[in-house]
């Protein structure tokens, strides 16, 4: 019997690849476009290294935002946590309170754990709105930044070993980006291959259903906020290590790129889920786009506009994907009619 190939299968496979990895294709297209427009400056090792180095901290902040999003909550305080973490670490070393940078980073991590516990407890156990709670936490942290820094840039007395965390490039690869990839691998393993990761996604899908299956919803929600705050604080530490100083306005500019990265990453690689590799790719995509625009002579206001457009586009893409999925599930299946005797006889003859 001759087996006939089903038409349209290659087109369907191509469509699925384009849909699942659209963000990767978009990144390649952006790199190709700006490389053609600025062949002497954009497609260089130095430029790509600068992009990865400058945006590794945003990857950490985006990871910090991603964890609460997975369990269905929005944490607006991650950027302020990053800013306060950077200011606190540099301040401790600058004023002589701490002589070794690992101890300064450890203190920042402890403070981040406390902030995450407060956010998580208010949201999970008191059932307060996460947007309102974290907006209040954001305001408190910005106030703490101004109080601790006295409104001035902290730049003196910072050990070179601390700066090397953000400025070294072993084998030409920025050290902050290596840290981001390492953390990304750990998060990917935990979220995709460990029971706790599946439970976090289950909570985001339906808190009530997750609770009925025995998942400790409240504890894991608190854990997501704590993990998010710690990752954001580490991102802030890497940012000030890279520039060698901490400004009182540090952190506020990281929120929109982190949000855009999370929502854009949700539309690809693991569609419909906030995922590690989609988020990292989205950070690089936004950074490559803004860098290319600056090389073409764009003004500084273009960056926030570009980030906003990307965010709106990501939300629209996610919404369209949800509507298509619902339409496909709701579409009634057409029963296949049995072959006529003549057709069946002809098929048997072959």
Secondary structure, DSSP 8 states (H G I E B T S, - for coil): ------TTHHHHHHHHHHHHTHHHHHHHHHHHHHHHHSTTTTSSHHHHHHHHHHHHHHHHHHHHHHHHHHTT---TTHHHHHHHHHHHHHHHHHTTS-SSHHHHHHHHHHHHHHHHHHHHHHHHTS---HHHHHHHHHHHHHHHHHHHHTTS-B-TT--HHHHHHHH-EETTEEHHHHHHHHHHHHHHHHHHHSHHHHHHHHHHH-HHHHHHTT--HHHHHHHHHHHHHHHHHHHHHHHHHHHTSB-TTTTGGGHHHHHHHHHHHTTSSSTTS--HHHHHHHHHHHHHHHHHHHHTT--THHHHHHHHHHHHHHHHHHHHHHHHHHHHHHS---------HHHHHHHHH-
